[in-house]
Amino acid sequence: MTVFVVGAHGQIGQMVTVKLHQAGQDVIAGIRDSAQAALFTKIGVKSRQFDLLDLPETMAVAFSDCDTVIFTAGSGGKTGYDGTLNIDLDGAVKTMTAAKLAGVKHYLMVSAMGTADRTFWPQSGIRPYYVAKYYADEWLINRSQLSYTILRPGALTNDPATGLVTVDPDKSAGKSITREDVAEVLVQLVIKPANEKIITVVNGATPILKALA
């Protein structure tokens, strides 16, 4: 299986790329800047230039030999709302179109907990981000014609991984999860896909493999 990581140079992107490689998966790191290639070459991972502002047909060429696409890209806090629109919404949708054109077998979207709850968006302080995530997820489910999994992690932290999570938490559960635990969940969802599933995940008390099962 060959896995293409969109946004491989991001925090979760780097972690999941390394973990996939360590798990014996053939992984390709999608990078926007060629200077980022050295980071992945050092660990023995192939990289490929990939720009979310490109046309879907161009993106499809990058996916042509891939079975799975993971979308971990995000505009981050350094761009304006135009960046959110171009990356988190239009960029995401174009990768779905490209994946379909390329015959990709499974698409893994990193979304966010609270995306489906419009009442939460105004409280979040980043309403445009949640709007973008909501409509990207909707496109994946209803328009993409792809086999998919949507992962909606809680608030991301840089704490050390725990290996323990709660899937589809109720209101009494925590609301955060470490980035490294998110990366490990993604690896397990590559190894054993959860087709047409939306999975919300936070840190909890259950080992990741058991929680996903």
N, C-alpha and C positions, 0 to 999 in steps of 0.2 A: 504494500500500500504506500502511495506517495501522498504526503500531506503538505499543502501550501498554506503558510501562515501569513495572512494579510496584517500588516502592522507589526512585523516581527521585531522591530527595534524598540517597540514600547515596552513598558515594564512587564506586563503579563506576556506579551509576545515573546520577549527574550526567554522568560522562564519556561513557557510551554514548548518553545523550540528546543531548548536544551533537554527538557524532560522527554520529549518525543524521541530525540536522538539517542538518549540513554536507554530508552525502552526498545530500541532497535527498529524504530520506524524510519522510513526514508522521508526526510523532511526538507522542504525548500523554504528559506526565509525570504519573504517579500520585503524589499527595502526600497525606499524612495531615493536615497542618496548613495551613490556607489562607494563613498568613503566608509559606509557602515559595513561593507562586505568583510573587512578584515576581522571584525568581531566574531563572525560566524565561521570564517575560514579557520580561525584558531582552534575551534572546537570540532572541526570536521564536518560542518554543515554547509550545504550548498546555498547560495543566495541568488536572487534574481531581481533585477530592477522592476519596480511596480509602482505606478502612480495612480492614485484614486481620482485624479482629474482627467485621466485618459478616457477614451471611448471604450464601451464594453467589448467591441471587436478586438481591440488591442489587448485588453486584459485577458480575453479568452486564449490568446496565444500563450500567455504565461501559465495558464491553467491546463494546457493541452495534454500534459502527461501526468495529471494529478487525479487522484481518486476522491480526496477530501479537501475542502477549503475551510479554514478557520478564520473568521473575521474578528480580529482583536484591535483593529485600528480605532482611533478616536482623535477628535480635533484638540482635546485637552483644554486647559484654561488659558492658553496663550493666544488663542484666536478669537475673533469676534463671532457674532452669530452667523456670518457668512461662512466661516470655517465649519461650524456645526452643520449647516445646511449642505455644504459641499462634501464633507467627509462622512458624517454620521448618518446622513439620509441618502443623498444622491450617490455618494461614493459606495455606500453599502448596497444600494439597489443595483448599481452597475455591476458590482461583483457577482450578484445573483444572476443577472442576465448573462454575464460572461461565463459563469459556472455552467449554466444550462447549455450555452453554445458549445462549450468544451466537453460536455458529457460527464461532468463531475458527478460522482455517485452520492455524495453527502456533503451538506453545508452546515457548519457549526457557527452560530451567531452568539457573540458575547453581548448581551443586552444589559439590563439593569433592573434590580428589584424596584417596584413602584411604577414601572413603565405602563402597566395596564390600568393604573388607578389615577384617573384625571384629577381627583380631589387632592392627590399628593403633589402634583406638579407645581402649583403655586408656592407650596411650603418648602420645596427643595432648594430654591434659590437659583436653579439652572433649568427653568421651565423649557427653554428652546431645545435643550439636550434631550429631555424626555419626550417632547413632541417628535423630534427626529427619530429617536429610538422606537417610539410607538409605531410610526408609519413605516419604518424599515421592517420591523417585525411583522406588521400586517402584510406588507408586500411579500415577504418570505413565505408566510403561511398561505396566502390567498392568490398570489399572482405568479410566483416564481416557478411553480411546477417542479421544485426540487424536493428531494428527501432532506429533511432538516432536523436539527435540534437547536432550540433557543435556550441559552443559559442566562439566567437573571440573578447575578450575585448581589449580595447586600453591599453596604458601603465598604469600599476597599481600603485595606490597611497594609502597611509595610512590616507588620509584626512577623515573627518567625512562624512558619507553617505549623499547624497543630495536627493535621491529618484527620481532624474530626469535624463533621458538619451536620447540619440539619437540612433536609430537603423539604421544600414546600412548607416553610415554618408558619406557625400560627402567631398571633400577636404577642404571645408570652415569650417567644424566642428572641435571641439577639438579632441585631440588625446589621452586623458587619462580618467581614470575612477577609482573611489575608490573601494577598495577590498570589502567593505561592500555592495556597490551597485551591484557589480558582484554577491555576495552571494544571494542578494535578487532576482536578475534576475533568478538565478538558481532555487531558491525555486518556483518561479512562473512557470518556465518551467517544474518542477516536477508536480505541481498541474494541469497544463494545457499544456501537451506536444506539441511541434511544430515538428511534425514528418517529418523526412527527410529535415530538414532546416539547413542552415548555417546562423547564426545571428552575425553580427558584432555590437558591442555596445561601446559607449563612454558616458561620462557625457554630458548632454544637457539640454533641457528645457521642456521635456515631462515626466509626471509621468510614472513610470515603467509599470504599468498595461496597460495604454493607449498605450504606445509605442509598447509593445509586441502584443497588439491586432491588 
